[in-house]
Amino acid sequence: MKLIVQIPCFNEEKTLPQTVRDIPRDIEGIDSVEVLIIDDGSTDRTVDVAREVGVDHIVQNRGNKGLAMSFMYGLNACLDLGADIIVNTDGDNQYQGADIAKLVQPLIKEEADIVVGDRKTETIDDFSFIKKKLQKTGSMVVRLLSGTKVPDAVSGFRAFSREAAMQTNIVSAYSYTVETIIQAGNKKLKIASVPVGTNPKTRDSRLIKSLPRFIVQQISTMVRMYAMFKPLRAFFIIGMICIIGALIPSVRFLIFYLAGQGGGHIQSLILAAILFLLGFQIMIVGLLGDVISFNRKLIEEALLRIRRMEMDHDKD
């Protein structure tokens, strides 16, 4: 069984050596362990340092593509290299590499398709009170949207089986953490979680440059993913809210009309009509979205079969 540890990197020359050194090369149940970095247009010596510390494979982006795309490029490269299990970790040495052995055990035992490392963020001193609360709230929302029980939804320390990696398709340009869990949950992949340790902070997060922007981006991803997999339910709820909202001015107008004062409250009737029409139109959009969602599933199934054929051809 072949394990490849992928590390998305952007200007990580200082932290990459320790990150690579901490990766165990001898794991029970694993025949070989290889390391792959995805250089996301670094302007420092990240690539040279990677070669110096013995990284096995290097994927270089032409320019800065962002974390989500780098993650996806890494998955595809690992699949092409014949990985049976793929572990993703960060180049800033946030996660304790020794826990990779713990992270992959549910996959080796075929008890899960994806394993996410739980950092126990409430115990991390480097995290502020606000960040801990946001992480807890965000993970709770992701659990509801995905139907999973992942306690640390934004942890980048995670392991994928070959099959789960082939079924993963990233559409977000920002981050992959929330999207992959919602996708996996809706595709009925089994997700497990194991506690993992973290190292002292080496630098500020490049993903969370602005907390409000990070929140907006994550909410946007959650809404987009839920609407992608559950369009009928999502738009039906919004449409019903509009229709129920239309009942308020309708009842108001009816009361005044029965009292002989309807002529002065025609604006309530107009507002009700607008909300009713808007609600029904949104429901129609939901029906169309449901049809599109079904077509997307067929396309993803075709893509998965093509990937399997390509992998089988490469093995031959």
PAZAPA-4460 file (N, C-alpha, C; in steps of 0.05 Angstrom, whole numbers, plus 32768, in hexadecimal, padded with zeros to 4 digits):
% residues 316
    n_x    n_y    n_z   ca_x   ca_y   ca_z    c_x    c_y    c_z   seq   type   mol
   8011   7FE8   8000   8000   8000   8000   8012   8019   8000     1      M     A
   800C   802B   7FEE   801C   8043   7FEA   800F   805C   7FF6     2      K     A
   801E   806A   8006   8014   8083   8012   8024   809A   8007     3      L     A
   8016   80AF   7FFE   8024   80C8   7FF6   8019   80DE   8008     4      I     A
   802C   80ED   8014   8025   8104   8024   8029   811D   8013     5      V     A
   8013   812B   800E   8015   8143   7FFD   8015   815C   800F     6      Q     A
   8025   8170   8007   8029   8188   8016   8026   81A0   8003     7      I     A
   800F   81AE   8004   800C   81C7   7FF4   801F   81DC   8001     8      P     A
   802F   81E9   7FF0   8043   81FC   7FFA   8043   8217   7FEB     9      C     A
   8045   822C   7FFB   804A   8247   7FEF   805D   8255   8001    10      F     A
   8076   8258   7FF8   808B   8265   8007   808F   8257   8023    11      N     A
   8095   823E   8022   8098   822E   803B   80B5   8225   803F    12      E     A
   80C9   8234   8035   80E5   822A   8037   80EE   8227   8054    13      E     A
   80E3   8237   8067   80EC   8235   8082   80E0   821E   8092    14      K     A
   80C6   8218   808C   80B8   8204   809B   80B7   81E8   808E    15      T     A
   80BB   81E7   8074   80B9   81CE   8065   80CD   81B9   806F    16      L     A
   80E6   81BF   8075   80F8   81AA   807E   80EE   819B   8096    17      P     A
   80E4   81A9   80AB   80DB   819B   80C2   80C1   818C   80BD    18      Q     A
   80B0   8197   80AC   8097   8189   80A4   809E   816E   8097    19      T     A
   80B1   816E   8085   80B9   8155   8077   80C6   8142   808A    20      V     A
   80D8   814C   809B   80E6   813A   80AE   80D3   812C   80C1    21      R     A
   80BD   8139   80C8   80AA   812D   80DB   8098   8117   80CE    22      D     A
   8099   8115   80B4   8087   8101   80A7   8094   80E5   80AA    23      I     A
   8085   80D3   80B7   8090   80B8   80BB   8092   80A9   80A1    24      P     A
   80A8   809B   809C   80AC   808C   8084   80A7   806E   8088    25      R     A
   80A1   8066   80A0   809C   804A   80A7   8082   8049   80B7    26      D     A
   806C   8040   80AA   8052   803F   80B6   8047   8023   80B3    27      I     A
   803C   8018   80C9   8031   7FFD   80C8   801A   7FFC   80B4    28      E     A
   801B   7FE9   80A2   8006   7FE5   808E   800B   7FF4   8074    29      G     A
   8021   8004   8074   8028   8014   805C   8043   8009   8051    30      I     A
   8044   8003   8037   805C   7FF9   802B   8070   800F   8025    31      D     A
   8066   8026   801C   8079   803C   8015   806B   8056   801B    32      S     A
   807C   806A   8023   8072   8085   8029   8082   8098   8018    33      V     A
   8074   80A8   8009   8081   80BD   7FF8   8076   80D8   7FFF    34      E     A
   8085   80ED   7FF9   807D   8108   7FFF   807C   8118   7FE5    35      V     A
   8066   8127   7FE1   8062   8137   7FCA   805B   8154   7FD3    36      L     A
   8068   8168   7FC7   8060   8183   7FCD   8053   8190   7FB4    37      I     A
   8040   81A1   7FB9   8035   81B1   7FA4   803E   81CE   7FA8    38      I     A
   8050   81D7   7F98   805B   81F2   7F9A   8048   8205   7F8C    39      D     A
   803B   8217   7F9C   8027   8229   7F91   8033   8244   7F89    40      D     A
   8047   8243   7F77   8054   825C   7F6D   8065   8269   7F82    41      G     A
   8073   825A   7F92   8084   8266   7FA7   809A   8278   7F9B    42      S     A
   80A0   828E   7FA9   80B5   82A0   7FA0   80CF   829D   7FB1    43      T     A
   80CF   828A   7FC3   80E7   8285   7FD3   80F4   826A   7FCA    44      D     A
   8103   825D   7FDA   8111   8245   7FD3   8102   822B   7FDA    45      R     A
   80E8   822D   7FDB   80D8   8215   7FE3   80DE   81FD   7FD3    46      T     A
   80E0   81FF   7FB8   80E5   81E8   7FA7   8101   81DD   7FAC    47      V     A
   8115   81EF   7FAE   8130   81E6   7FB3   8133   81D8   7FCD    48      D     A
   8126   81E3   7FE2   8126   81D7   7FFC   8119   81BC   7FFC    49      V     A
   8103   81B9   7FED   80F5   81A0   7FEA   8107   818A   7FDF    50      A     A
   8117   8191   7FCB   812A   817E   7FC0   8140   8177   7FD4    51      R     A
   8149   818B   7FE3   815E   8187   7FF6   8156   8174   800D    52      E     A
   813C   8175   8015   8133   8165   802C   8128   814A   8023    53      V     A
   812A   8144   8009   8122   8129   8000   8105   8125   7FF9    54      G     A
   80F7   813A   7FF1   80DC   8137   7FE8   80DC   8127   7FCE    55      V     A
   80CA   8114   7FCC   80CA   8101   7FB5   80BE   810C   7F9C    56      D     A
   80AA   811D   7F9E   809C   8127   7F86   8096   8145   7F8A    57      H     A
   8098   8154   7F75   8093   8171   7F76   8080   8179   7F5F    58      I     A
   8069   8185   7F66   8057   8190   7F53   8059   81AE   7F55    59      V     A
   805D   81BC   7F3F   8060   81D9   7F3F   804A   81E6   7F2F    60      Q     A
   803C   81F9   7F3D   8027   8208   7F2F   8034   8220   7F20    61      N     A
   8029   8227   7F0A   8032   823E   7EFC   8023   8256   7F07    62      R     A
   802F   8263   7F1B   8021   8278   7F29   8013   826E   7F41    63      G     A
   8008   8281   7F51   7FFA   827A   7F6A   7FDD   8273   7F64    64      N     A
   7FD6   825A   7F66   7FBB   8250   7F60   7FA9   8250   7F78    65      K     A
   7FB4   8251   7F90   7FA4   8250   7FA8   7FA4   8234   7FB5    66      G     A
   7F9C   8233   7FCE   7F9D   821A   7FDD   7F8B   8204   7FD2    67      L     A
   7F72   820C   7FCA   7F5F   81F8   7FC1   7F69   81EA   7FA7    68      A     A
   7F73   81F9   7F94   7F7C   81ED   7F7B   7F96   81DD   7F80    69      M     A
   7FA7   81E7   7F91   7FC0   81D9   7F97   7FBA   81BE   7FA3    70      S     A
   7FA6   81BD   7FB5   7F9D   81A4   7FC2   7F94   8191   7FAD    71      F     A
   7F84   819A   7F9A   7F79   8189   7F85   7F8E   817F   7F72    72      M     A
   7FA1   8190   7F6B   7FB7   8188   7F5A   7FC8   8172   7F68    73      Y     A
   7FCB   8175   7F82   7FD9   8161   7F91   7FCB   8146   7F91    74      G     A
   7FB1   8146   7F95   7FA2   812D   7F95   7FA5   811F   7F7A    75      L     A
   7FA3   812E   7F64   7FA5   8122   7F4A   7FC1   8117   7F45    76      N     A
   7FD5   8125   7F4E   7FF1   811C   7F4B   7FF5   8103   7F5B    77      A     A
   7FEB   8102   7F73   7FEE   80EA   7F84   7FE0   80D2   7F78    78      C     A
   7FC9   80D6   7F6D   7FBB   80C0   7F5F   7FCB   80B6   7F47    79      L     A
   7FD6   80C9   7F38   7FE6   80C1   7F21   7FFF   80B1   7F29    80      D     A
   8009   80B6   7F41   8021   80A9   7F4B   801A   808E   7F59    81      L     A
   8000   8087   7F59   7FF8   806D   7F63   7FF3   806C   7F81    82      G     A
   7FED   8082   7F8E   7FE8   8083   7FAB   7FCF   8073   7FB2    83      A     A
   7FD0   8063   7FC6   7FB9   8055   7FD1   7FAC   8066   7FE7    84      D     A
   7FBD   8075   7FF5   7FB3   8088   800A   7FC2   80A2   8006    85      I     A
   7FB3   80B8   8008   7FBF   80D3   8006   7FBA   80E2   801F    86      I     A
   7FD0   80ED   802B   7FCD   80FE   8043   7FD4   811A   803B    87      V     A
   7FC4   812D   8044   7FC9   8149   803F   7FD1   8156   8059    88      N     A
   7FE7   8165   8059   7FF0   8174   8070   7FF9   818F   8067    89      T     A
   7FFE   81A1   807A   8006   81BD   8074   8024   81C0   8074    90      D     A
   802E   81D2   8064   804A   81D7   8062   8056   81E8   8079    91      G     A
   8044   81F3   808A   804E   8204   80A0   8053   81F3   80B9    92      D     A
   8052   81D9   80B7   8058   81C7   80CD   8044   81CA   80E4    93      N     A
   802B   81D1   80DD   8017   81D4   80F2   8010   81B9   80FF    94      Q     A
   800F   81A4   80EF   8007   818A   80FA   801F   8178   8100    95      Y     A
   801C   8167   8114   8032   8155   811C   8033   813E   8108    96      Q     A
   8049   813C   80F9   804B   8128   80E5   8049   810C   80EF    97      G     A
   8051   8107   8107   8050   80EC   8113   8033   80E1   8113    98      A     A
   801F   80F3   8114   8003   80EA   8115   7FF9   80E0   80FA    99      D     A
   8009   80E2   80E5   8001   80D7   80CC   7FFB   80B9   80CF   100      I     A
   800C   80AB   80DF   8008   808E   80E4   7FEC   8089   80F0   101      A     A
   7FE3   809B   8101   7FC9   8098   810E   7FB3   809F   80FA   102      K     A
   7FB8   80B3   80E9   7FA5   80BE   80D6   7F9D   80A9   80C1   103      L     A
   7FB0   8098   80B9   7FAA   8086   80A3   7F9F   806B   80AC   104      V     A
   7FA0   8065   80C6   7F97   804B   80D0   7F7A   8044   80C8   105      Q     A
   7F67   8056   80CB   7F4B   804F   80C2   7F49   8048   80A4   106      P     A
   7F5B   8054   8094   7F5B   804E   8077   7F68   8033   8072   107      L     A
   7F7E   802D   8080   7F8B   8013   807D   7F78   7FFC   8085   108      I     A
   7F68   8001   809A   7F55   7FED   80A4   7F3B   7FEE   8094   109      K     A
   7F39   8000   8080   7F21   8003   8070   7F08   800A   8081   110      E     A
   7F0C   801A   8095   7EF6   8023   80A6   7EEC   803E   809E   111      E     A
   7EFA   804C   808C   7EF2   8066   8083   7EFD   806C   8067   112      A     A
   7EF1   8080   805A   7EFB   8089   8040   7F0C   80A2   8043   113      D     A
   7F05   80B3   8057   7F14   80CB   805C   7F18   80CE   807B   114      I     A
   7F2F   80D6   8083   7F34   80DA   80A0   7F3E   80F7   80A4   115      V     A
   7F31   8105   80B6   7F38   8121   80BB   7F44   8123   80D7   116      V     A
   7F5B   8131   80D9   7F68   8134   80F3   7F5A   8149   8104   117      G     A
   7F54   8142   811C   7F47   8154   812E   7F5C   8161   8140   118      D     A
   7F60   817B   813D   7F74   818A   814C   7F6D   8190   8168   119      R     A
   7F54   818B   8170   7F4A   8192   818A   7F4F   81B0   818F   120      K     A
   7F44   81C0   817D   7F4B   81DD   817C   7F46   81EC   8196   121      T     A
   7F34   81E2   81A6   7F2F   81EF   81C0   7F47   81EE   81D2   122      E     A
   7F5A   81DC   81CC   7F71   81D9   81DE   7F8A   81E7   81D2   123      T     A
   7F88   81F4   81BA   7F9F   8200   81AD   7FA2   821D   81B7   124      I     A
   7FB8   8222   81C4   7FBD   823D   81CF   7FC0   8253   81BA   125      D     A
   7FCA   824C   81A3   7FCE   8260   818D   7FB4   826A   8182   126      D     A
   7F9E   825B   8186   7F84   8263   817B   7F76   8276   818E   127      F     A
   7F6C   828D   8184   7F5D   82A0   8195   7F42   8294   819C   128      S     A
   7F35   82A1   81B0   7F1B   8298   81B8   7F07   829A   81A1   129      F     A
   7F08   82AF   8191   7EF6   82B3   817B   7EFA   829D   8166   130      I     A
   7F14   8297   8160   7F1A   8283   814C   7F10   8267   8155   131      K     A
   7F13   8261   816E   7F09   8247   8179   7EEB   8245   8176   132      K     A
   7EDD   825B   817D   7EC0   825A   817B   7EB6   8259   815E   133      K     A
   7EC4   8267   814C   7EBD   8266   8130   7EC2   824A   8124   134      L     A
   7ED8   823E   812C   7EDE   8223   8123   7EC9   820F   812C   135      Q     A
   7EC1   8212   8145   7EAD   8200   8150   7E92   8203   8142   136      K     A
   7E8A   821C   813E   7E71   8222   8131   7E71   8219   8114   137      T     A
   7E87   821F   8106   7E8A   8218   80EA   7E89   81F9   80E6   138      G     A
   7E97   81EB   80F8   7E97   81CE   80F6   7E7B   81C2   80FB   139      S     A
   7E6C   81CF   810D   7E51   81C6   8113   7E3F   81C9   80FA   140      M     A
   7E42   81E0   80EC   7E32   81E5   80D4   7E3A   81D1   80BE   141      V     A
   7E54   81CC   80BB   7E5D   81B8   80A7   7E52   819D   80AD   142      V     A
   7E51   8195   80C6   7E46   817B   80CE   7E28   8179   80C5   143      R     A
   7E19   818F   80C9   7DFD   818F   80C2   7DFA   818D   80A3   144      L     A
   7E0A   819C   8094   7E08   819C   8077   7E11   8182   806A   145      L     A
   7E25   8175   8077   7E30   815D   806B   7E26   8143   8076   146      S     A
   7E19   8145   808D   7E0F   812C   809A   7E26   811B   80A5   147      G     A
   7E3C   8129   80AD   7E53   811B   80B8   7E56   8123   80D5   148      T     A
   7E6B   8118   80E2   7E71   811E   80FE   7E8D   8129   8101   149      K     A
   7E97   8137   80EE   7EB3   8141   80EF   7EB4   8159   8103   150      V     A
   7EC5   8156   8118   7EC6   816B   812C   7ED7   8183   8124   151      P     A
   7EEA   817F   8111   7EFC   8195   8109   7EFC   8197   80EB   152      D     A
   7EE7   81A5   80E1   7EE2   81A4   80C4   7EF7   81B3   80B3   153      A     A
   7F05   81C6   80BF   7F19   81D5   80AF   7F35   81CB   80B3   154      V     A
   7F38   81B5   80C0   7F53   81A9   80C2   7F5D   81A0   80A7   155      S     A
   7F75   81A8   80A0   7F81   81A0   8086   7F90   8186   8088   156      G     A
   7F92   817A   80A0   7FA1   8161   80A4   7F8D   814B   80A0   157      F     A
   7F8D   813E   8089   7F79   812A   8083   7F84   8115   8070   158      R     A
   7F78   80FE   8070   7F81   80E7   805F   7F6A   80DE   804E   159      A     A
   7F70   80D7   8035   7F5C   80CE   8021   7F64   80B2   8017   160      F     A
   7F50   80A1   8014   7F55   8088   8006   7F56   808F   7FE8   161      S     A
   7F61   807D   7FD8   7F63   8081   7FBB   7F47   8087   7FAF   162      R     A
   7F34   8077   7FB8   7F18   807A   7FAD   7F0D   8095   7FB5   163      E     A
   7F11   809E   7FCD   7F06   80B8   7FD6   7F13   80CF   7FC7   164      A     A
   7F2D   80CC   7FC2   7F3C   80E1   7FB4   7F32   80E3   7F97   165      A     A
   7F2B   80CC   7F8B   7F21   80CD   7F6F   7F05   80D9   7F6E   166      M     A
   7EF6   80D9   7F83   7EDC   80E4   7F84   7EDB   8101   7F8D   167      Q     A
   7EF2   810C   7F93   7EF4   8128   7F9D   7EF8   813B   7F85   168      T     A
   7EE6   814F   7F84   7EE9   8164   7F6F   7EE5   817F   7F7C   169      N     A
   7EFA   818F   7F7C   7EFA   81A9   7F89   7EF0   81BF   7F75   170      I     A
   7EDC   81CE   7F7D   7ED3   81E4   7F6C   7ED9   81FF   7F79   171      V     A
   7EDE   8200   7F93   7EE5   8219   7FA0   7F01   8221   7F9A   172      S     A
   7F06   823B   7F98   7F21   8245   7F93   7F2F   824E   7FAD   173      A     A
   7F21   824C   7FC3   7F2B   8256   7FDD   7F38   8240   7FEE   174      Y     A
   7F28   822D   7FF7   7F32   8218   8008   7F23   81FE   8002   175      S     A
   7F2F   81E8   8009   7F23   81CD   8003   7F17   81C0   801C   176      Y     A
   7F1C   81CA   8034   7F16   81BC   804C   7EF8   81B7   804F   177      T     A
   7EE8   81CC   804E   7ECB   81C9   8052   7EBE   81BB   803A   178      V     A
   7EC7   81C2   8022   7EBB   81B7   800A   7EBE   8199   8009   179      E     A
   7ED6   818E   800F   7EDA   8171   800D   7EC8   8162   8021   180      T     A
   7EC4   816D   8038   7EB3   815F   804C   7E96   815F   8043   181      I     A
   7E8B   8176   8039   7E70   8177   8030   7E6C   8164   8018   182      I     A
   7E80   8165   8005   7E7F   8152   7FEF   7E7E   8135   7FF8   183      Q     A
   7E91   812E   8009   7E93   8112   8012   7E79   8109   8020   184      A     A
   7E6E   811B   8031   7E56   8114   803F   7E3F   810E   802D   185      G     A
   7E3C   811F   8018   7E26   811C   8005   7E2B   8105   7FF1   186      N     A
   7E44   80FC   7FEF   7E4B   80E5   7FDE   7E4B   80CB   7FEE   187      K     A
   7E44   80CD   8007   7E42   80B6   8019   7E5D   80A9   801E   188      K     A
   7E72   80B8   801D   7E8C   80AE   8025   7E8E   80AE   8043   189      L     A
   7E9B   809B   804E   7E9D   8099   806C   7EB5   80AA   8075   190      K     A
   7EAF   80BD   8087   7EC4   80CE   8092   7EC9   80C8   80AF   191      I     A
   7EE2   80C4   80B6   7EE9   80BF   80D2   7EFA   80D7   80DC   192      A     A
   7EFE   80D8   80F6   7F0E   80EE   8101   7F20   80E2   8117   193      S     A
   7F39   80EB   8118   7F4B   80E2   812D   7F59   80FB   8139   194      V     A
   7F5E   80FA   8153   7F6B   8111   8160   7F88   8113   8157   195      P     A
   7F92   812B   8151   7FAD   812F   8148   7FB9   8146   8157   196      V     A
   7FD4   8146   8159   7FE2   815B   8167   7FEA   8171   8154   197      G     A
   7FEF   8189   815F   7FF9   819F   814F   8013   81A9   815A   198      T     A
   8023   81B7   8149   803D   81C2   8152   8039   81E0   8158   199      N     A
   804C   81EC   8166   804A   8209   816B   8048   8219   8151   200      P     A
   803A   822F   8151   8036   823F   813A   8050   824A   812E   201      K     A
   8054   8247   8114   806C   8250   8107   8068   826A   80F7   202      T     A
   804F   826F   80EF   8049   8288   80E1   802B   828C   80E1   203      R     A
   8023   82A4   80D9   8006   82AA   80D7   7FFA   829B   80BF   204      D     A
   7FE1   8295   80C1   7FD3   8287   80AC   7FD1   8298   8093   205      S     A
   7FD8   828C   807C   7FD5   829B   8063   7FB9   8299   8058   206      R     A
   7FAA   8286   8062   7F8E   8283   8058   7F7C   8296   8066   207      L     A
   7F81   829B   8080   7F70   82AD   8090   7F7E   82C8   8092   208      I     A
   7F7F   82D7   807D   7F8B   82F1   807D   7F79   8305   808A   209      K     A
   7F5F   8301   8087   7F4A   8312   8093   7F34   82FF   809D   210      S     A
   7F2E   8301   80B7   7F1A   82EF   80C3   7EFF   82F3   80B6   211      L     A
   7EF5   830C   80B2   7EDB   830F   80A5   7EDA   8303   8089   212      P     A
   7EF0   8306   807A   7EF1   82FB   805F   7EF1   82DC   8060   213      R     A
   7F00   82D1   8073   7F00   82B4   8077   7EE5   82A9   807C   214      F     A
   7ED6   82B7   808E   7EBB   82AE   8095   7EA9   82AF   807D   215      I     A
   7EAA   82C5   806E   7E99   82C8   8056   7EA0   82B2   8041   216      V     A
   7EBA   82AD   803E   7EC2   8298   802A   7EB8   827C   8033   217      Q     A
   7EB9   8276   804C   7EB1   825C   8056   7E92   8259   8054   218      Q     A
   7E84   826E   805B   7E67   826D   8059   7E5F   826A   803C   219      I     A
   7E6C   8279   802B   7E67   8277   800E   7E6B   825A   8004   220      S     A
   7E80   824E   800D   7E86   8232   8005   7E70   821F   800F   221      T     A
   7E68   8222   8028   7E54   8211   8034   7E3A   8214   8024   222      M     A
   7E31   822D   801F   7E18   8231   8010   7E1A   8226   7FF4   223      V     A
   7E30   822A   7FE7   7E34   8221   7FCB   7E33   8202   7FCA   224      R     A
   7E41   81F5   7FDD   7E42   81D8   7FDD   7E26   81CC   7FE4   225      M     A
   7E18   81D8   7FF7   7DFE   81CD   7FFE   7DEB   81D1   7FE7   226      Y     A
   7DEC   81E8   7FDA   7DDA   81ED   7FC4   7DE1   81DB   7FAC   227      A     A
   7DFA   81D3   7FAA   7E03   81C2   7F94   7DF8   81A5   7F98   228      M     A
   7DF8   819C   7FB1   7DF0   8180   7FB6   7DD2   817E   7FBE   229      F     A
   7DC7   8193   7FC9   7DAB   8193   7FD2   7D9C   81AB   7FC7   230      K     A
   7D9C   81B0   7FAD   7D90   81C8   7FA2   7D72   81CB   7FA7   231      P     A
   7D64   81B5   7FA4   7D47   81B6   7FA7   7D40   81BE   7FC4   232      L     A
   7D4D   81B2   7FD7   7D47   81B8   7FF3   7D4F   81D5   7FFA   233      R     A
   7D67   81DD   7FF0   7D71   81F8   7FF6   7D5F   820D   7FEB   234      A     A
   7D58   820B   7FD2   7D47   8220   7FC5   7D2A   821E   7FCE   235      F     A
   7D21   8205   7FD5   7D06   8202   7FDF   7D03   8211   7FFA   236      F     A
   7D17   820F   800B   7D16   821D   8025   7D15   823B   8021   237      I     A
   7D27   8245   800F   7D27   8262   800A   7D0D   826B   7FFE   238      I     A
   7D02   825B   7FEB   7CE9   8262   7FDE   7CD2   8263   7FF2   239      G     A
   7CD1   824F   8005   7CBC   824E   8019   7CBE   8266   802C   240      M     A
   7CD7   826F   8032   7CDA   8286   8043   7CCD   829F   8036   241      I     A
   7CD2   82A2   801B   7CC6   82B8   800D   7CA7   82B6   800C   242      C     A
   7C9D   829E   8008   7C80   829A   8007   7C73   829F   8022   243      I     A
   7C80   8295   8037   7C75   829A   8052   7C77   82B8   8058   244      I     A
   7C8C   82C4   804F   7C8F   82E1   8053   7C79   82F0   8045   245      G     A
   7C70   82E6   802E   7C5B   82F3   801F   7C40   82F2   802D   246      A     A
   7C3D   82DE   803F   7C23   82DB   804D   7C1F   82F2   8060   247      L     A
   7C34   82FE   806B   7C31   8313   807F   7C24   832C   8073   248      I     A
   7C2F   8337   805D   7C21   834F   8051   7C06   8347   8045   249      P     A
   7C03   832D   803D   7BE9   8325   8032   7BD3   8326   8047   250      S     A
   7BDA   831B   805F   7BC7   831B   8075   7BC1   8338   807E   251      V     A
   7BD7   8348   807E   7BD4   8364   8086   7BC0   8372   8073   252      R     A
   7BC4   836E   8059   7BB2   837B   8046   7B95   8371   8049   253      F     A
   7B92   8357   804E   7B78   834B   8050   7B69   8357   8068   254      L     A
   7B77   835A   807E   7B6B   8366   8096   7B60   8382   8091   255      I     A
   7B72   8392   8084   7B69   83AE   807E   7B53   83AE   8069   256      F     A
   7B54   839B   8056   7B3F   839A   8041   7B24   8393   804D   257      Y     A
   7B24   837F   805F   7B0A   8378   806C   7B00   838E   807E   258      L     A
   7B12   83A0   8087   7B0A   83B6   8098   7B03   83CE   8086   259      A     A
   7B03   83CA   806C   7AFB   83E0   805A   7B12   83F4   8055   260      G     A
   7B2B   83ED   805B   7B41   8400   8058   7B57   83F5   8045   261      Q     A
   7B4F   83E2   8033   7B62   83D5   8022   7B6F   83E8   800E   262      G     A
   7B61   83FC   8005   7B6C   840F   7FF1   7B86   841C   7FFA   263      G     A
   7B89   8421   8013   7BA1   842F   801C   7BB9   841D   8022   264      G     A
   7BB5   8403   801E   7BCB   83F0   8025   7BD1   83DE   800D   265      H     A
   7BCE   83E9   7FF5   7BD4   83D9   7FDD   7BF1   83D0   7FDC   266      I     A
   7C03   83E0   7FE9   7C20   83D9   7FE8   7C25   83BE   7FF6   267      Q     A
   7C14   83B6   8009   7C17   839C   8016   7C11   8386   8002   268      S     A
   7BFD   838A   7FF2   7BF5   8377   7FDE   7C0B   8374   7FC8   269      L     A
   7C17   838A   7FC1   7C2D   8389   7FAD   7C45   837A   7FB8   270      I     A
   7C4C   8380   7FD1   7C63   8372   7FDE   7C5E   8354   7FDF   271      L     A
   7C45   834D   7FE7   7C3E   8330   7FE9   7C41   8322   7FCE   272      A     A
   7C37   8330   7FB8   7C38   8324   7F9E   7C56   8320   7F95   273      A     A
   7C67   8334   7F9B   7C83   8332   7F94   7C90   831A   7FA2   274      I     A
   7C8A   8318   7FBC   7C96   8302   7FCC   7C8C   82E6   7FC3   275      L     A
   7C72   82E5   7FBC   7C67   82CC   7FB2   7C75   82C3   7F98   276      F     A
   7C77   82D6   7F86   7C84   82D0   7F6C   7CA1   82C9   7F70   277      L     A
   7CAF   82D7   7F81   7CCB   82D2   7F86   7CCE   82B6   7F92   278      L     A
   7CBD   82AF   7FA5   7CBE   8294   7FB2   7CBA   827E   7F9E   279      G     A
   7CA6   8281   7F8C   7CA1   826C   7F78   7CB8   826A   7F64   280      F     A
   7CC3   8281   7F5C   7CDA   8281   7F4A   7CF2   8273   7F56   281      Q     A
   7CF7   8278   7F6F   7D0E   826B   7F7D   7D09   824D   7F7E   282      I     A
   7CF1   8244   7F82   7CEB   8227   7F82   7CF0   821B   7F67   283      M     A
   7CE9   8229   7F52   7CEE   8220   7F37   7D0C   821D   7F32   284      I     A
   7D1B   8231   7F3C   7D38   822F   7F3A   7D43   8216   7F48   285      V     A
   7D36   8210   7F5F   7D3E   81F8   7F6D   7D39   81DF   7F5D   286      G     A
   7D23   81DE   7F4F   7D1D   81C6   7F3E   7D31   81C4   7F27   287      L     A
   7D38   81DB   7F1B   7D4C   81DA   7F06   7D68   81D2   7F11   288      L     A
   7D6E   81DD   7F2A   7D87   81D5   7F37   7D88   81B8   7F3D   289      G     A
   7D72   81AC   7F43   7D71   818F   7F49   7D77   817F   7F30   290      D     A
   7D6D   8188   7F19   7D73   817A   7F00   7D91   817D   7EFA   291      V     A
   7D9B   8196   7EFD   7DB8   819A   7EF8   7DC9   8189   7F0B   292      I     A
   7DC0   8187   7F24   7DCF   8177   7F38   7DD0   815A   7F2F   293      S     A
   7DBA   8150   7F24   7DBA   8134   7F1B   7DCE   8131   7F03   294      F     A
   7DCE   8144   7EF1   7DE1   8143   7EDB   7DFE   8145   7EE5   295      N     A
   7E03   8155   7EFA   7E1E   8157   7F05   7E27   813C   7F10   296      R     A
   7E14   812D   7F1D   7E1B   8113   7F28   7E23   8100   7F12   297      K     A
   7E14   8101   7EFB   7E1B   80F0   7EE4   7E37   80F7   7ED9   298      L     A
   7E3D   8111   7ED8   7E57   811A   7ECE   7E6D   8111   7EE1   299      I     A
   7E69   8113   7EFB   7E7C   810B   7F0F   7E81   80ED   7F0D   300      E     A
   7E6B   80DE   7F09   7E6E   80C0   7F06   7E7E   80B9   7EEE   301      E     A
   7E79   80C8   7ED8   7E88   80C3   7EBF   7EA6   80CA   7EC3   302      A     A
   7EAB   80E0   7ED1   7EC6   80E9   7ED7   7ED4   80D4   7EE8   303      L     A
   7EC6   80C9   7EFC   7ED2   80B5   7F0D   7ED9   809C   7EFE   304      L     A
   7EC8   8094   7EEB   7ECE   807C   7EDB   7EE6   8081   7EC9   305      R     A
   7EE8   8099   7EBE   7EFF   80A0   7EAD   7F18   809F   7EBD   306      I     A
   7F17   80AA   7ED6   7F2F   80A9   7EE7   7F37   808D   7EED   307      R     A
   7F24   807B   7EF3   7F2B   805F   7EF8   7F37   8052   7EE0   308      R     A
   7F2C   8058   7EC9   7F37   804C   7EB0   7F54   8055   7EAB   309      M     A
   7F59   806F   7EB0   7F73   807A   7EAD   7F87   806E   7EC0   310      E     A
   7F7E   806A   7EDA   7F90   805E   7EEE   7F96   8041   7EE7   311      M     A
   7F82   8032   7EDE   7F86   8016   7ED6   7F99   8014   7EBE   312      D     A
   7F96   8027   7EAB   7FA7   8028   7E93   7FC4   802D   7E9B   313      H     A
   7FC8   8040   7EAE   7FE3   8047   7EB7   7FF0   802F   7EC4   314      D     A
   7FE0   801F   7ED4   7FEC   8008   7EE1   7FF5   7FF3   7ECD   315      K     A
   7FE5   7FF0   7EB7   7FEC   7FDD   7EA2   8005   7FE6   7E93   316      D     A
***
